[in-house]
Amino acid sequence: MTTKKFLNAVLLAVGVSLVNAAFAEEPKELGEKIYKRAFGRGCGTCHDVQPNPNLFESVNKLSREDFKTVLINGRNTMPKAMDTIMALPVVKNANLTQDQAVDALIAYLKSGKKD
């Protein structure tokens, strides 16, 4: 490969990276998709119904680590959710780590936005 072709390839790669970064979704938007798609029906299928905990309230009562622990281990009748979350196409396509997925979900829940 000539130097000119190499430099063109590098510039193209940098340009594509900048475009992808410019259009990357905000954590809150990713969190909304996680909330609405987990377990195929979304977290709200259970958590928007009494007597189950409302996650929009629970997120303000639990520490981040406690919230993550519940996602990993489940609690009471709630199944473990972390593997399901990490398997979501939106999470895979964004190359999120567990911590990033948790932070995205928390950002959405703390926004209080529930459609």
All heavy atoms as an XYZ file, in Angstrom:
880
protein
N       0.861     -1.180      0.000
C       0.000      0.000      0.000
C       0.899      1.232      0.000
O       1.838      1.332      0.773
C      -0.901     -0.011      1.235
C      -1.806      1.188      1.325
S      -2.874      1.254      2.789
C      -4.084      0.030      2.435
N       0.567      2.160     -0.860
C       1.354      3.382     -0.931
C       1.014      4.283      0.241
O      -0.023      4.123      0.905
C       1.069      4.146     -2.246
O      -0.279      4.607     -2.208
C       1.308      3.273     -3.460
N       1.859      5.230      0.491
C       1.634      6.174      1.587
C       0.353      6.960      1.367
O      -0.422      7.178      2.306
C       2.829      7.154      1.696
O       4.019      6.391      1.888
C       2.652      8.116      2.833
N       0.104      7.351      0.121
C      -1.105      8.115     -0.192
C      -2.360      7.282      0.100
O      -3.311      7.772      0.717
C      -1.084      8.564     -1.650
C      -2.244      9.446     -2.028
C      -2.113      9.922     -3.456
C      -3.297     10.798     -3.817
N      -3.211     11.290     -5.189
N      -2.377      6.009     -0.328
C      -3.528      5.145     -0.058
C      -3.696      4.919      1.439
O      -4.813      4.886      1.948
C      -3.369      3.807     -0.779
C      -3.595      3.878     -2.267
C      -3.498      2.505     -2.883
C      -3.726      2.568     -4.382
N      -3.602      1.237     -4.984
N      -2.599      4.747      2.136
C      -2.650      4.550      3.587
C      -3.252      5.775      4.276
O      -4.134      5.654      5.125
C      -1.253      4.254      4.140
C      -1.212      4.169      5.633
C      -1.696      3.054      6.291
C      -0.703      5.219      6.386
C      -1.673      2.974      7.669
C      -0.679      5.146      7.762
C      -1.157      4.030      8.414
N      -2.780      6.955      3.905
C      -3.304      8.188      4.514
C      -4.781      8.377      4.183
O      -5.567      8.802      5.039
C      -2.484      9.393      4.068
C      -1.069      9.480      4.646
C      -0.323     10.664      4.041
C      -1.106      9.589      6.154
N      -5.192      8.059      2.978
C      -6.607      8.152      2.615
C      -7.447      7.197      3.456
O      -8.538      7.540      3.907
C      -6.808      7.868      1.122
C      -6.411      9.043      0.253
O      -6.380     10.176      0.717
N      -6.096      8.774     -0.999
N      -6.933      5.983      3.671
C      -7.655      4.997      4.480
C      -7.778      5.483      5.922
O      -8.832      5.345      6.552
C      -6.950      3.644      4.429
N      -6.715      6.068      6.457
C      -6.735      6.594      7.828
C      -7.732      7.743      7.931
O      -8.539      7.794      8.862
C      -5.324      7.046      8.274
C      -5.380      7.829      9.569
C      -4.408      5.841      8.415
N      -7.704      8.660      6.983
C      -8.634      9.783      7.004
C     -10.078      9.324      6.887
O     -10.967      9.845      7.562
C      -8.300     10.778      5.879
C      -7.014     11.579      6.084
C      -6.702     12.408      4.828
C      -7.118     12.476      7.296
N     -10.321      8.329      6.057
C     -11.668      7.777      5.924
C     -12.117      7.159      7.252
O     -13.241      7.390      7.701
C     -11.714      6.741      4.808
C     -13.062      6.044      4.608
C     -14.125      7.063      4.193
C     -12.946      4.938      3.584
N     -11.235      6.397      7.880
C     -11.582      5.762      9.158
C     -11.870      6.802     10.231
O     -12.832      6.681     11.001
C     -10.459      4.839      9.608
N     -11.068      7.855     10.283
C     -11.289      8.919     11.260
C     -12.603      9.624     10.973
O     -13.387      9.896     11.878
C     -10.111      9.920     11.261
C     -10.444     11.165     12.067
C      -8.853      9.253     11.806
N     -12.871      9.893      9.714
C     -14.120     10.554      9.339
C     -15.329      9.725      9.721
O     -16.307     10.230     10.265
N     -15.289      8.410      9.462
C     -16.388      7.529      9.825
C     -16.567      7.506     11.334
O     -17.681      7.563     11.848
C     -16.157      6.103      9.266
C     -17.135      5.108      9.875
C     -16.269      6.113      7.753
N     -15.467      7.458     12.079
C     -15.546      7.465     13.544
C     -16.181      8.745     14.055
O     -16.997      8.721     14.978
C     -14.156      7.309     14.162
O     -13.634      6.038     13.857
N     -15.823      9.876     13.463
C     -16.403     11.153     13.893
C     -17.888     11.215     13.595
O     -18.673     11.700     14.406
C     -15.672     12.319     13.226
C     -14.245     12.566     13.698
C     -13.600     13.664     12.856
C     -14.197     12.933     15.165
N     -18.287     10.715     12.438
C     -19.707     10.703     12.088
C     -20.466      9.790     13.043
O     -21.520     10.153     13.557
C     -19.907     10.257     10.616
C     -21.377      9.958     10.334
C     -19.396     11.329      9.673
N     -19.934      8.609     13.323
C     -20.590      7.691     14.253
C     -20.701      8.309     15.643
O     -21.723      8.181     16.308
C     -19.851      6.357     14.323
C     -20.075      5.520     13.084
O     -21.029      5.733     12.357
N     -19.191      4.571     12.838
N     -19.654      8.978     16.091
C     -19.691      9.606     17.410
C     -20.721     10.726     17.445
O     -21.418     10.920     18.442
C     -18.302     10.146     17.778
N     -20.831     11.452     16.351
C     -21.781     12.566     16.317
C     -23.221     12.086     16.381
O     -24.095     12.782     16.880
C     -21.561     13.386     15.042
N     -23.481     10.896     15.871
C     -24.848     10.382     15.847
C     -25.103      9.313     16.909
O     -26.138      8.670     16.899
C     -25.185      9.838     14.450
C     -25.270     10.925     13.425
C     -24.235     11.143     12.543
C     -26.378     11.758     13.362
C     -24.306     12.162     11.602
C     -26.456     12.778     12.427
C     -25.419     12.975     11.548
N     -24.141      9.104     17.801
C     -24.330      8.118     18.864
C     -25.489      8.546     19.762
O     -25.712      9.728     19.986
C     -23.052      7.980     19.684
N     -26.216      7.560     20.240
C     -27.364      7.855     21.094
C     -26.909      8.282     22.481
O     -25.891      7.834     22.991
C     -28.257      6.632     21.199
C     -28.952      6.300     19.913
C     -29.940      5.178     20.091
O     -31.041      5.450     20.590
O     -29.583      4.060     19.733
N     -27.707      9.131     23.062
C     -27.475      9.553     24.433
C     -27.811      8.396     25.366
O     -28.681      7.579     25.049
C     -28.360     10.759     24.764
C     -28.017     12.004     23.995
C     -26.653     12.558     24.351
O     -26.289     12.578     25.537
O     -25.943     12.969     23.422
N     -27.142      8.327     26.531
C     -27.442      7.252     27.483
C     -28.932      7.148     27.831
O     -29.472      6.046     27.912
C     -26.612      7.615     28.709
C     -25.471      8.407     28.165
C     -26.044      9.165     26.986
N     -29.599      8.291     27.999
C     -31.021      8.261     28.358
C     -31.841      7.574     27.265
O     -32.755      6.804     27.561
C     -31.520      9.682     28.614
C     -32.966      9.757     29.075
C     -33.359     11.163     29.490
C     -33.497     12.034     28.290
N     -34.017     13.367     28.575
N     -31.505      7.835     26.003
C     -32.225      7.213     24.893
C     -31.971      5.712     24.858
O     -32.890      4.925     24.620
C     -31.815      7.859     23.569
C     -32.244      9.306     23.449
C     -31.565     10.031     22.304
O     -30.547      9.523     21.774
O     -32.042     11.112     21.943
N     -30.730      5.307     25.101
C     -30.416      3.879     25.165
C     -31.138      3.233     26.343
O     -31.662      2.127     26.230
C     -28.907      3.672     25.293
C     -28.089      3.974     24.046
C     -26.605      3.996     24.371
C     -28.375      2.960     22.957
N     -31.168      3.935     27.472
C     -31.856      3.421     28.657
C     -33.332      3.209     28.407
O     -33.925      2.227     28.871
N     -33.947      4.113     27.652
C     -35.364      3.965     27.321
C     -35.580      2.707     26.479
O     -36.533      1.952     26.711
C     -35.865      5.193     26.569
C     -37.329      5.109     26.187
C     -37.845      6.364     25.497
O     -37.025      7.228     25.105
O     -39.071      6.485     25.361
N     -34.695      2.469     25.538
C     -34.816      1.272     24.703
C     -34.624      0.005     25.532
O     -35.324     -0.987     25.326
C     -33.828      1.335     23.551
C     -34.209      2.376     22.515
C     -33.219      2.443     21.390
C     -33.661      3.497     20.387
N     -32.710      3.627     19.286
N     -33.689      0.045     26.472
C     -33.489     -1.100     27.355
C     -34.760     -1.338     28.160
O     -35.256     -2.465     28.243
C     -32.277     -0.875     28.291
C     -30.969     -0.876     27.487
C     -32.242     -1.925     29.400
C     -29.752     -0.394     28.266
N     -35.306     -0.279     28.760
C     -36.511     -0.383     29.588
C     -37.679     -0.963     28.795
O     -38.426     -1.797     29.284
C     -36.878      0.988     30.142
C     -38.069      0.975     31.073
C     -37.918      0.651     32.415
C     -39.347      1.273     30.617
C     -39.009      0.627     33.278
C     -40.439      1.251     31.459
C     -40.264      0.934     32.792
O     -41.360      0.899     33.634
N     -37.809     -0.522     27.561
C     -38.966     -0.927     26.753
C     -38.792     -2.278     26.058
O     -39.775     -2.853     25.589
C     -39.279      0.147     25.713
C     -39.823      1.410     26.346
C     -40.188      2.441     25.316
C     -40.821      3.649     26.003
N     -41.237      4.664     25.037
N     -37.553     -2.807     26.012
C     -37.321     -4.029     25.241
C     -36.862     -5.233     26.066
O     -36.852     -6.345     25.540
C     -36.295     -3.756     24.142
C     -36.805     -2.737     23.150
C     -35.779     -2.403     22.116
N     -36.278     -1.347     21.241
C     -35.563     -0.744     20.337
N     -34.314     -1.080     20.151
N     -36.090      0.212     19.593
N     -36.459     -5.023     27.303
C     -35.981     -6.155     28.104
C     -37.078     -7.200     28.256
O     -38.257     -6.870     28.382
C     -35.509     -5.673     29.478
N     -36.698     -8.431     28.223
C     -37.615     -9.566     28.328
C     -38.666     -9.567     27.215
O     -39.736    -10.137     27.370
C     -38.282     -9.620     29.705
C     -37.305     -9.845     30.818
C     -36.928     -8.806     31.654
C     -36.742    -11.101     31.018
C     -36.001     -9.014     32.669
C     -35.820    -11.317     32.029
C     -35.446    -10.268     32.856
N     -38.381     -8.885     26.109
C     -39.274     -8.893     24.963
C     -40.489     -7.989     25.097
O     -41.089     -7.603     24.126
N     -40.862     -7.653     26.311
C     -42.054     -6.827     26.543
C     -41.716     -5.550     27.296
O     -42.540     -4.672     27.433
C     -43.091     -7.613     27.346
C     -43.560     -8.865     26.645
C     -44.345     -9.730     27.572
N     -43.437    -10.173     28.628
C     -43.821    -10.649     29.794
N     -45.077    -10.772     30.079
N     -42.935    -11.029     30.682
N     -40.524     -5.480     27.822
C     -40.113     -4.307     28.562
C     -40.281     -4.469     30.061
O     -41.097     -5.255     30.538
N     -39.491     -3.727     30.796
C     -39.514     -3.758     32.263
C     -40.877     -3.345     32.803
O     -41.331     -3.846     33.827
C     -38.454     -2.825     32.836
S     -36.775     -3.142     32.265
N     -41.517     -2.407     32.103
C     -42.794     -1.863     32.559
C     -43.924     -2.872     32.582
O     -44.924     -2.654     33.268
N     -43.757     -3.979     31.861
C     -44.790     -5.022     31.880
C     -45.084     -5.440     33.315
O     -46.231     -5.646     33.674
C     -44.344     -6.239     31.052
O     -44.117     -5.801     29.719
C     -45.382     -7.330     31.065
N     -44.054     -5.532     34.111
C     -44.231     -5.878     35.533
C     -44.158     -4.642     36.430
O     -44.945     -4.497     37.361
C     -43.170     -6.880     35.973
S     -43.295     -8.482     35.165
N     -43.189     -3.765     36.145
C     -42.917     -2.666     37.069
C     -43.889     -1.496     36.965
O     -43.873     -0.616     37.811
C     -41.474     -2.194     36.915
C     -40.500     -3.160     37.495
N     -40.295     -3.282     38.836
C     -39.704     -4.090     36.902
C     -39.399     -4.220     39.064
N     -39.026     -4.735     37.900
N     -44.730     -1.475     35.954
C     -45.756     -0.429     35.871
C     -47.072     -0.903     36.484
O     -48.092     -0.228     36.364
C     -45.990     -0.010     34.413
C     -44.799      0.749     33.835
O     -43.909      1.142     34.602
O     -44.774      0.937     32.606
N     -47.043     -2.063     37.125
C     -48.243     -2.670     37.705
C     -48.033     -2.855     39.205
O     -46.991     -3.368     39.632
C     -48.518     -4.045     37.041
C     -49.732     -4.704     37.660
C     -48.686     -3.894     35.539
N     -49.003     -2.447     39.987
C     -48.950     -2.676     41.431
C     -49.176     -4.149     41.710
O     -49.911     -4.785     40.977
C     -50.026     -1.837     42.141
C     -49.781     -0.349     42.081
C     -48.542      0.055     42.854
O     -48.133     -0.579     43.813
N     -47.921      1.128     42.415
N     -48.594     -4.756     42.680
C     -47.794     -4.199     43.769
C     -46.300     -4.173     43.476
O     -45.503     -3.944     44.382
C     -48.097     -5.150     44.925
C     -48.193     -6.477     44.263
C     -48.857     -6.184     42.913
N     -45.889     -4.415     42.244
C     -44.466     -4.430     41.918
C     -43.863     -3.039     42.055
O     -44.542     -2.036     41.818
C     -44.260     -4.960     40.504
C     -44.733     -6.381     40.349
O     -44.614     -7.185     41.258
N     -45.293     -6.691     39.192
N     -42.583     -2.987     42.423
C     -41.929     -1.680     42.579
C     -41.910     -0.880     41.278
O     -41.641     -1.424     40.215
C     -40.504     -2.040     42.998
C     -40.559     -3.453     43.458
C     -41.689     -4.099     42.723
N     -42.202      0.399     41.378
C     -42.113      1.318     40.245
C     -40.642      1.712     40.112
O     -40.080      2.327     41.009
C     -42.989      2.547     40.513
C     -42.931      3.541     39.388
O     -41.863      3.867     38.882
N     -44.083      4.058     39.013
N     -40.033      1.346     39.001
C     -38.602      1.598     38.840
C     -38.265      3.085     38.791
O     -37.163      3.478     39.148
C     -38.070      0.889     37.598
C     -38.082     -0.633     37.653
C     -37.452     -1.209     36.392
C     -37.374     -1.148     38.884
N     -39.209      3.904     38.345
C     -38.959      5.347     38.309
C     -38.843      5.916     39.727
O     -38.230      6.950     39.928
C     -40.061      6.061     37.520
C     -40.013      5.759     36.044
C     -40.716      4.695     35.522
C     -39.236      6.529     35.186
C     -40.666      4.394     34.165
C     -39.173      6.235     33.831
C     -39.891      5.167     33.323
N     -39.431      5.233     40.703
C     -39.291      5.615     42.113
C     -38.118      4.877     42.752
O     -37.338      5.466     43.493
C     -40.585      5.306     42.866
C     -41.776      6.121     42.394
C     -43.094      5.650     42.983
O     -43.095      4.729     43.840
O     -44.139      6.200     42.585
N     -38.001      3.596     42.449
C     -36.953      2.768     43.061
C     -35.554      3.273     42.747
O     -34.654      3.175     43.574
C     -37.077      1.318     42.590
O     -38.274      0.751     43.018
N     -35.365      3.808     41.551
C     -34.034      4.254     41.156
C     -33.531      5.384     42.057
O     -32.329      5.575     42.213
C     -33.999      4.663     39.661
C     -34.706      5.985     39.432
C     -32.582      4.711     39.132
N     -34.461      6.110     42.671
C     -34.065      7.187     43.593
C     -33.903      6.706     45.030
O     -33.424      7.448     45.876
C     -35.096      8.319     43.537
C     -35.100      8.989     42.183
O     -34.054      9.366     41.662
N     -36.270      9.115     41.588
N     -34.302      5.461     45.285
C     -34.190      4.908     46.635
C     -32.974      3.995     46.787
O     -32.483      3.809     47.893
C     -35.459      4.121     46.989
C     -36.701      4.979     47.042
C     -37.935      4.140     47.290
C     -39.200      4.989     47.242
N     -40.413      4.180     47.358
N     -32.530      3.418     45.686
C     -31.400      2.493     45.719
C     -30.128      3.179     45.255
O     -30.167      4.049     44.380
C     -31.664      1.301     44.784
C     -32.813      0.372     45.120
C     -33.022     -0.632     43.985
C     -32.547     -0.365     46.416
N     -29.008      2.765     45.816
C     -27.727      3.251     45.294
C     -27.515      2.613     43.919
O     -28.164      1.616     43.565
C     -26.588      2.847     46.227
O     -26.373      1.448     46.177
N     -26.607      3.157     43.172
C     -26.303      2.602     41.852
C     -25.874      1.148     41.984
O     -26.281      0.282     41.217
C     -25.213      3.436     41.179
C     -24.878      2.933     39.784
C     -23.528      3.497     39.283
N     -23.199      2.954     37.998
C     -22.713      1.733     37.814
N     -22.522      0.929     38.833
N     -22.417      1.303     36.601
N     -25.016      0.881     42.957
C     -24.517     -0.479     43.142
C     -25.628     -1.441     43.551
O     -25.666     -2.581     43.090
C     -23.367     -0.507     44.155
C     -22.080      0.072     43.607
C     -21.648     -0.549     42.276
O     -21.596     -1.799     42.159
O     -21.377      0.215     41.323
N     -26.535     -0.996     44.417
C     -27.661     -1.852     44.806
C     -28.572     -2.120     43.612
O     -29.053     -3.235     43.424
C     -28.468     -1.231     45.951
C     -27.730     -1.284     47.274
O     -26.760     -2.058     47.403
O     -28.124     -0.534     48.195
N     -28.803     -1.095     42.795
C     -29.627     -1.253     41.593
C     -28.982     -2.276     40.657
O     -29.644     -3.179     40.148
C     -29.793      0.108     40.906
C     -30.776      0.103     39.778
C     -32.135      0.189     40.019
C     -30.344      0.030     38.463
C     -33.054      0.189     38.972
C     -31.249      0.030     37.411
C     -32.603      0.109     37.675
N     -27.670     -2.142     40.445
C     -26.938     -3.076     39.580
C     -27.008     -4.488     40.155
O     -27.196     -5.455     39.404
C     -25.488     -2.625     39.421
C     -24.682     -3.522     38.515
C     -23.257     -3.031     38.362
C     -22.451     -3.982     37.503
N     -21.036     -3.568     37.404
N     -26.867     -4.617     41.459
C     -26.931     -5.935     42.095
C     -28.282     -6.598     41.863
O     -28.354     -7.805     41.591
C     -26.637     -5.813     43.610
O     -25.313     -5.299     43.774
C     -26.753     -7.143     44.317
N     -29.365     -5.824     41.943
C     -30.702     -6.372     41.685
C     -30.791     -6.835     40.228
O     -31.350     -7.897     39.942
C     -31.811     -5.352     42.014
C     -33.169     -5.848     41.549
C     -31.837     -5.062     43.512
N     -30.224     -6.066     39.303
C     -30.248     -6.474     37.898
C     -29.468     -7.768     37.677
O     -29.879     -8.622     36.903
C     -29.680     -5.368     37.007
C     -30.498     -4.090     36.893
C     -29.736     -3.051     36.070
C     -31.857     -4.358     36.282
N     -28.370     -7.906     38.384
C     -27.525     -9.093     38.217
C     -28.137    -10.311     38.897
O     -28.189    -11.400     38.320
C     -26.102     -8.825     38.758
C     -25.389     -7.789     37.870
C     -25.298    -10.115     38.844
C     -24.082     -7.289     38.437
N     -28.609    -10.144     40.129
C     -29.047    -11.285     40.935
C     -30.554    -11.485     41.005
O     -31.015    -12.520     41.474
C     -28.512    -11.148     42.364
C     -27.002    -11.121     42.403
O     -26.337    -11.829     41.668
N     -26.447    -10.271     43.247
N     -31.327    -10.477     40.600
C     -32.769    -10.529     40.790
C     -33.096    -10.235     42.250
O     -32.211    -10.073     43.085
N     -34.393    -10.168     42.537
C     -34.824     -9.928     43.914
C     -36.283    -10.362     44.037
O     -37.099    -10.019     43.188
C     -34.696     -8.454     44.283
C     -35.148     -8.167     45.720
C     -35.178     -6.696     46.046
N     -33.842     -6.240     46.388
C     -33.548     -4.983     46.685
N     -34.479     -4.060     46.660
N     -32.324     -4.638     46.987
N     -36.572    -11.078     45.088
C     -37.922    -11.602     45.312
C     -38.401    -12.325     44.054
O     -37.771    -13.276     43.630
C     -38.871    -10.500     45.766
C     -38.419     -9.854     47.063
O     -37.864    -10.519     47.933
N     -38.640     -8.565     47.193
N     -39.464    -11.864     43.432
C     -39.977    -12.552     42.242
C     -39.376    -12.014     40.935
O     -39.668    -12.546     39.863
C     -41.516    -12.438     42.160
O     -41.867    -11.059     42.097
C     -42.177    -13.099     43.353
N     -38.540    -10.976     41.015
C     -37.913    -10.440     39.804
C     -36.758    -11.339     39.381
O     -35.877    -11.646     40.180
C     -37.381     -9.030     40.044
C     -36.750     -8.439     38.792
S     -36.019     -6.824     39.072
C     -34.647     -6.904     37.951
N     -36.761    -11.766     38.129
C     -35.655    -12.616     37.656
C     -34.387    -11.796     37.442
O     -34.418    -10.567     37.404
C     -36.180    -13.142     36.314
C     -37.124    -12.091     35.848
C     -37.754    -11.521     37.099
N     -33.285    -12.506     37.311
C     -32.032    -11.852     36.947
C     -32.243    -11.178     35.594
O     -32.796    -11.783     34.686
C     -30.913    -12.878     36.852
C     -30.630    -13.582     38.150
C     -29.589    -14.664     37.956
C     -29.369    -15.392     39.270
N     -28.373    -16.466     39.133
N     -31.817     -9.948     35.472
C     -32.091     -9.203     34.241
C     -30.844     -8.835     33.443
O     -30.948     -8.521     32.258
C     -32.864     -7.921     34.581
N     -29.674     -8.875     34.066
C     -28.479     -8.354     33.390
C     -28.158     -9.111     32.101
O     -27.856     -8.495     31.076
C     -27.270     -8.386     34.326
C     -26.056     -7.683     33.737
S     -26.327     -5.949     33.281
C     -26.302     -5.202     34.889
N     -28.239    -10.430     32.115
C     -27.931    -11.187     30.896
C     -28.910    -10.843     29.777
O     -28.525    -10.732     28.615
C     -27.942    -12.690     31.176
C     -26.759    -13.134     32.026
O     -25.762    -12.379     32.115
O     -26.829    -14.229     32.609
N     -30.167    -10.682     30.138
C     -31.189    -10.314     29.149
C     -30.901     -8.926     28.584
O     -31.013     -8.696     27.378
C     -32.585    -10.352     29.798
O     -32.832    -11.679     30.250
C     -33.665     -9.929     28.822
N     -30.529     -8.000     29.453
C     -30.202     -6.634     29.016
C     -28.997     -6.651     28.081
O     -29.007     -6.022     27.023
C     -29.957     -5.723     30.235
C     -31.282     -5.458     30.959
C     -29.270     -4.425     29.830
C     -31.133     -4.787     32.311
N     -27.958     -7.389     28.460
C     -26.740     -7.405     27.658
C     -26.952     -8.099     26.315
O     -26.196     -7.866     25.373
C     -25.597     -8.075     28.436
C     -25.199     -7.306     29.692
S     -24.827     -5.543     29.420
C     -23.355     -5.641     28.409
N     -27.983     -8.927     26.200
C     -28.273     -9.620     24.946
C     -29.136     -8.797     23.991
O     -29.320     -9.175     22.835
C     -28.969    -10.953     25.242
N     -29.662     -7.664     24.461
C     -30.495     -6.821     23.608
C     -29.677     -6.270     22.439
O     -28.555     -5.799     22.638
C     -31.077     -5.651     24.403
C     -32.150     -5.980     25.426
C     -32.458     -4.759     26.281
C     -33.414     -6.475     24.732
N     -30.232     -6.299     21.227
C     -29.495     -5.752     20.081
C     -29.040     -4.302     20.285
O     -27.937     -3.948     19.878
C     -30.505     -5.862     18.936
C     -31.367     -7.017     19.310
C     -31.484     -6.931     20.819
N     -29.866     -3.492     20.924
C     -29.485     -2.089     21.133
C     -28.233     -1.988     22.006
O     -27.387     -1.124     21.783
C     -30.655     -1.264     21.728
C     -30.995     -1.718     23.140
C     -30.332      0.213     21.729
N     -28.083     -2.880     22.960
C     -26.908     -2.890     23.840
C     -25.696     -3.431     23.082
O     -24.609     -2.860     23.149
C     -27.191     -3.711     25.116
C     -25.941     -3.877     25.956
C     -28.300     -3.052     25.928
N     -25.913     -4.515     22.344
C     -24.815     -5.098     21.563
C     -24.321     -4.134     20.493
O     -23.116     -3.949     20.318
C     -25.270     -6.402     20.907
C     -25.380     -7.558     21.859
C     -25.782     -8.803     21.076
C     -25.744    -10.030     21.937
N     -26.041    -11.243     21.173
N     -25.252     -3.510     19.769
C     -24.873     -2.600     18.687
C     -24.123     -1.381     19.185
O     -23.296     -0.820     18.482
C     -26.106     -2.176     17.890
C     -26.712     -3.328     17.110
O     -26.067     -4.345     16.869
N     -27.966     -3.184     16.734
N     -24.424     -0.963     20.404
C     -23.734      0.190     20.982
C     -22.455     -0.227     21.710
O     -21.741      0.626     22.238
C     -24.660      0.924     21.946
N     -22.186     -1.537     21.748
C     -20.997     -2.069     22.431
C     -20.921     -1.610     23.888
O     -19.859     -1.242     24.371
C     -19.716     -1.682     21.686
C     -19.608     -2.361     20.349
O     -19.910     -3.541     20.209
N     -19.191     -1.602     19.345
N     -22.050     -1.637     24.565
C     -22.079     -1.195     25.958
C     -21.514     -2.254     26.887
O     -21.731     -3.451     26.691
C     -23.513     -0.886     26.401
C     -24.269      0.216     25.679
C     -25.649      0.394     26.296
C     -23.500      1.524     25.704
N     -20.810     -1.797     27.909
C     -20.410     -2.676     29.001
C     -21.595     -2.785     29.956
O     -22.572     -2.031     29.832
C     -19.212     -2.089     29.761
O     -19.614     -0.860     30.378
C     -18.014     -1.853     28.834
N     -21.504     -3.683     30.925
C     -22.566     -3.776     31.929
C     -22.753     -2.441     32.633
O     -23.887     -1.995     32.822
C     -22.239     -4.849     32.972
C     -22.610     -6.233     32.576
C     -22.514     -7.206     33.741
O     -22.163     -6.846     34.856
N     -22.821     -8.460     33.462
N     -21.664     -1.811     33.010
C     -21.764     -0.527     33.718
C     -22.426      0.534     32.853
O     -23.239      1.319     33.334
C     -20.385     -0.047     34.186
C     -19.883     -0.811     35.401
O     -20.722     -1.282     36.199
O     -18.660     -0.939     35.555
N     -22.093      0.566     31.576
C     -22.709      1.552     30.680
C     -24.200      1.277     30.498
O     -24.998      2.211     30.446
C     -22.003      1.549     29.326
C     -20.597      2.120     29.384
C     -19.823      1.879     28.109
O     -19.958      0.839     27.460
N     -18.990      2.851     27.751
N     -24.573      0.006     30.410
C     -25.991     -0.345     30.275
C     -26.756      0.053     31.532
O     -27.858      0.608     31.442
C     -26.146     -1.837     29.989
N     -26.173     -0.207     32.694
C     -26.806      0.186     33.964
C     -26.945      1.696     34.024
O     -28.009      2.219     34.366
C     -26.000     -0.348     35.177
C     -26.493      0.272     36.479
C     -26.080     -1.859     35.243
N     -25.885      2.410     33.678
C     -25.930      3.876     33.718
C     -26.967      4.431     32.746
O     -27.654      5.404     33.049
C     -24.551      4.469     33.418
C     -23.560      4.230     34.550
O     -23.996      3.947     35.685
O     -22.342      4.324     34.294
N     -27.093      3.813     31.576
C     -28.092      4.260     30.592
C     -29.501      4.041     31.139
O     -30.360      4.926     31.045
C     -27.907      3.511     29.277
N     -29.751      2.879     31.724
C     -31.064      2.594     32.285
C     -31.381      3.551     33.432
O     -32.480      4.100     33.511
C     -31.131      1.137     32.762
C     -32.462      0.653     33.300
C     -33.593      0.866     32.299
C     -32.359     -0.829     33.671
N     -30.401      3.797     34.286
C     -30.596      4.739     35.401
C     -30.878      6.141     34.860
O     -31.756      6.844     35.372
C     -29.386      4.724     36.352
C     -29.377      3.406     37.142
C     -29.399      5.922     37.291
C     -28.135      3.187     37.992
N     -30.143      6.569     33.830
C     -30.365      7.906     33.255
C     -31.798      8.044     32.762
O     -32.450      9.071     32.975
C     -29.376      8.162     32.119
N     -32.305      7.010     32.108
C     -33.688      7.051     31.626
C     -34.660      7.094     32.793
O     -35.584      7.921     32.812
C     -33.985      5.850     30.732
C     -35.451      5.718     30.409
C     -36.099      6.691     29.650
C     -36.199      4.658     30.883
C     -37.452      6.587     29.367
C     -37.552      4.543     30.604
C     -38.172      5.521     29.847
O     -39.519      5.426     29.573
N     -34.477      6.227     33.756
C     -35.408      6.175     34.890
C     -35.397      7.470     35.693
O     -36.440      7.946     36.136
C     -35.067      4.982     35.793
C     -35.307      3.611     35.163
C     -34.699      2.513     36.037
C     -36.778      3.365     34.916
N     -34.228      8.069     35.854
C     -34.149      9.332     36.608
C     -34.738     10.500     35.841
O     -35.088     11.511     36.417
C     -32.702      9.616     37.009
C     -32.254      8.702     38.137
C     -30.989      9.176     38.773
C     -30.706      8.273     39.954
N     -29.935      8.912     40.982
N     -34.875     10.341     34.523
C     -35.487     11.405     33.735
C     -36.991     11.495     34.032
O     -37.629     12.507     33.748
C     -35.289     11.164     32.241
O     -36.158     10.160     31.747
N     -37.538     10.411     34.577
C     -38.953     10.393     34.922
C     -39.875     10.245     33.734
O     -41.078     10.270     33.872
N     -39.310     10.078     32.556
C     -40.091      9.986     31.323
C     -40.639      8.578     31.169
O     -39.893      7.615     31.092
C     -39.202     10.328     30.123
C     -39.899     10.245     28.799
C     -38.925     10.534     27.688
C     -39.547     10.244     26.342
N     -38.575     10.323     25.266
N     -41.941      8.471     31.156
C     -42.567      7.171     30.959
C     -43.715      7.354     29.976
O     -44.679      8.043     30.243
C     -43.073      6.625     32.292
C     -43.725      5.275     32.177
C     -43.998      4.591     33.502
C     -44.672      5.412     34.535
N     -45.138      4.624     35.685
N     -43.581      6.745     28.821
C     -44.607      6.866     27.780
C     -45.540      5.678     27.829
O     -45.207      4.593     27.977
C     -43.987      6.959     26.394
C     -43.148      8.218     26.265
O     -43.465      9.233     26.894
O     -42.176      8.168     25.516
